[in-house]
Amino acid sequence: MIAIKAAFVAILLLAAWSDARRFLIPNIYPLLLLLLGAIAWFAGFPFIAPLWSHAVHFVLALGIGMLLFHFGWFGGGDVKLYAALAAWFGLSDGLFLLLAVSLSGAAVVILSVVFHLVGPARGERKSFMKRRIAYGLAIAAGGVSALLWTYR
C-alpha cells in the first residue's frame, strides 16, 4: 500500500510542477490518478466508502468544476485533476477533501501575494488581481494531506 501512496504523491507532484511552471496540467496526470485508483481498488487498498460513493463524488466534482470552468473561475486542468482526486474519496470525505484543498489554496494565495510584494520588480508589474495562480499546487498539497490523513 505504501507503493500506491507513493505513486499517488508522485503523480500529484508532477501535476503541481507542471502547473507551477506552465499554468498547464496535462490530461495524463488526472488519467494516471484515475488508473492508479482502479489498480488500488483491485489491489485491496483500504478505501473507506463503497465504490458508488467514490463514483458519485467524482461525477459531482467534475460537474461543479465544469461550471466553475465555464465562468472562468477555475482552469480546465484544475477541474480534471480535482475530479480525479475526488474519486479517491467517498462522498462522506468530500467536505474534508474540499477543506484540505481550500486551506492549501489559501496558503498558495498568501505566498503568491508575499512574493508579489517583496519579489524583484521585473519590468512592469501587473496588478495582483490580474495575475494567475497555479491552483494545481493547492490541489496537490490538499490531496496529499487528505490521503495521508484519511488512509493512515
Protein Blocks (a to p, Z undefined) as FASTA:
>chain_A
ZZmmmmmmmmmmmmmmmmmmnopacfklmmmmmmmmmmmmmnopacfbdfklmmmmmmmm
mmmmmmmmmnopacfklmmmmmmmmmmpcfklmmmmmmmmmmmmmmmmmmmmmmmmmmcc
ehjaddfklpccdfklmmmmmmmmmmmmmmZZ
